[in-house]
Amino acid sequence: MDKSERFKIFIAAYLVLIKDGKILLLKRANTGYPDVNYSLVAGHLDGAETAKQCIIRESKEEANITVKPNDLEVVHVMHRYRVDREYIDIYLKATIWEGEIKNLEQDKCSGLEWFPLGELPDNIIPEVKLALENIKKNVFYGEIGW
């Protein structure tokens, strides 16, 4: 990085949606980043929005559901770094929402599926897998890099 440029970090929000001991995962497709692997409903903050506002927007855009700010709880924060960029990821848990879950981004997601919390698929994106393991152990902060 050119030292005259200011360091830039990206911020993403993730929805940990829980119902009856199960978690909603989405299977990535055609994105160029771990496609055919599972992740969570998520997205980058667009600027001038909070993490809660971001995940409320992404929940509607990706899964057709409405989540209210007071029904979201921050359960994990992760510092994630790759060769090309760094992230702060904020994981927000909800157990209440409105609307019927439906895949609205079929060009980027091949499906939304519920999995028992104790029986998650092996092909989860590594940072999401680590975050879910940390959340299960009540570890609020994590780091991952490669």
C-alpha positions as CSV (number, residue, x, y, z in Angstrom):
1,M,0.0,0.0,0.0
2,D,1.2,3.5,-0.9
3,K,2.0,5.2,2.4
4,S,0.4,8.4,1.2
5,E,-2.9,6.5,1.1
6,R,-4.9,6.0,4.3
7,F,-5.5,2.4,5.4
8,K,-9.0,1.2,4.5
9,I,-10.9,-1.5,6.3
10,F,-14.1,-3.1,5.1
11,I,-17.0,-3.8,7.4
12,A,-19.6,-6.6,6.9
13,A,-22.6,-7.7,8.9
14,Y,-23.9,-11.3,9.2
15,L,-27.3,-12.6,10.3
16,V,-27.3,-15.5,12.8
17,L,-31.0,-16.5,12.4
18,I,-32.1,-19.1,14.8
19,K,-35.4,-21.1,15.0
20,D,-36.2,-24.2,16.9
21,G,-32.5,-25.1,17.5
22,K,-31.6,-24.6,13.8
23,I,-29.7,-21.9,11.9
24,L,-30.4,-20.5,8.5
25,L,-27.4,-20.9,6.1
26,L,-27.2,-19.9,2.4
27,K,-25.2,-21.7,-0.2
28,R,-23.1,-19.3,-2.3
29,A,-23.1,-19.4,-6.1
30,N,-21.5,-17.4,-8.9
31,T,-19.8,-14.8,-6.6
32,G,-16.2,-15.7,-7.1
33,Y,-15.7,-16.1,-3.3
34,P,-16.0,-19.7,-1.9
35,D,-18.9,-20.6,-4.1
36,V,-20.7,-23.9,-3.3
37,N,-19.9,-23.2,0.4
38,Y,-22.3,-22.2,3.1
39,S,-22.4,-18.8,4.7
40,L,-25.0,-16.6,6.4
41,V,-27.2,-13.8,5.1
42,A,-24.7,-11.0,5.1
43,G,-23.4,-7.9,3.3
44,H,-21.0,-5.0,3.4
45,L,-22.0,-1.7,5.1
46,D,-22.8,0.8,2.4
47,G,-21.6,3.8,4.4
48,A,-23.8,6.0,6.5
49,E,-25.5,2.9,8.0
50,T,-25.1,1.0,11.2
51,A,-24.4,-2.8,11.3
52,K,-28.0,-3.3,12.3
53,Q,-29.3,-1.2,9.4
54,C,-27.1,-3.2,7.1
55,I,-28.3,-6.6,8.2
56,I,-31.9,-5.4,8.2
57,R,-31.4,-4.3,4.5
58,E,-29.6,-7.5,3.6
59,S,-32.2,-9.7,5.2
60,K,-34.9,-8.1,3.1
61,E,-32.8,-8.2,-0.1
62,E,-31.5,-11.7,0.3
63,A,-34.1,-13.7,2.3
64,N,-37.3,-11.7,2.0
65,I,-37.6,-11.1,5.8
66,T,-38.0,-8.1,8.0
67,V,-35.9,-8.0,11.1
68,K,-36.4,-5.1,13.6
69,P,-33.4,-3.4,15.3
70,N,-34.6,-4.3,18.8
71,D,-34.7,-8.0,17.8
72,L,-31.0,-8.0,16.8
73,E,-28.2,-8.8,19.3
74,V,-24.5,-8.5,18.5
75,V,-23.1,-11.9,19.4
76,H,-19.6,-11.9,17.8
77,V,-17.0,-9.5,16.2
78,M,-14.2,-10.8,14.1
79,H,-11.1,-9.1,12.6
80,R,-10.5,-10.9,9.3
81,Y,-7.6,-10.2,7.0
82,R,-6.6,-11.5,3.6
83,V,-3.8,-10.6,1.3
84,D,-5.8,-8.0,-0.5
85,R,-8.1,-6.5,2.3
86,E,-9.1,-6.5,5.9
87,Y,-12.5,-6.8,7.5
88,I,-14.3,-6.2,10.7
89,D,-17.3,-8.7,10.7
90,I,-20.2,-8.1,13.0
91,Y,-22.5,-11.1,13.7
92,L,-26.0,-10.2,14.8
93,K,-28.4,-12.8,16.2
94,A,-32.2,-12.8,15.7
95,T,-34.9,-15.3,16.7
96,I,-37.8,-13.1,15.6
97,W,-38.6,-11.8,12.1
98,E,-41.5,-11.1,9.8
99,G,-42.1,-12.6,6.4
100,E,-41.6,-15.9,4.6
101,I,-38.0,-16.8,4.0
102,K,-37.3,-16.9,0.3
103,N,-34.2,-16.8,-1.8
104,L,-34.3,-13.4,-3.6
105,E,-30.8,-13.5,-5.0
106,Q,-30.8,-16.7,-7.0
107,D,-27.9,-15.4,-9.1
108,K,-25.6,-15.4,-6.0
109,C,-27.3,-18.0,-3.8
110,S,-28.3,-21.6,-4.8
111,G,-30.4,-22.0,-1.7
112,L,-31.3,-21.2,1.9
113,E,-31.4,-24.1,4.3
114,W,-32.0,-24.7,8.0
115,F,-29.4,-26.8,9.8
116,P,-29.4,-28.1,13.4
117,L,-26.9,-26.1,15.4
118,G,-25.1,-29.3,16.3
119,E,-25.0,-30.7,12.8
120,L,-23.6,-28.0,10.5
121,P,-22.3,-28.9,7.0
122,D,-18.5,-29.3,6.6
123,N,-18.4,-26.8,3.7
124,I,-18.9,-23.6,5.6
125,I,-16.7,-20.6,4.7
126,P,-13.8,-20.8,7.3
127,E,-14.4,-17.4,8.9
128,V,-18.1,-18.1,9.3
129,K,-17.3,-21.5,10.8
130,L,-14.9,-20.0,13.3
131,A,-17.5,-17.3,14.2
132,L,-20.2,-19.9,14.8
133,E,-17.8,-22.0,16.9
134,N,-17.0,-18.9,19.0
135,I,-20.6,-17.9,19.4
136,K,-21.4,-21.4,20.6
137,K,-18.6,-21.0,23.3
138,N,-19.7,-17.4,24.1
139,V,-16.5,-16.0,22.8
140,F,-17.3,-12.5,21.7
141,Y,-14.1,-11.6,19.6
142,G,-12.2,-13.6,17.1
143,E,-9.4,-13.2,14.5
144,I,-8.6,-15.1,11.3
145,G,-6.1,-14.4,8.5
146,W,-4.5,-15.9,5.5
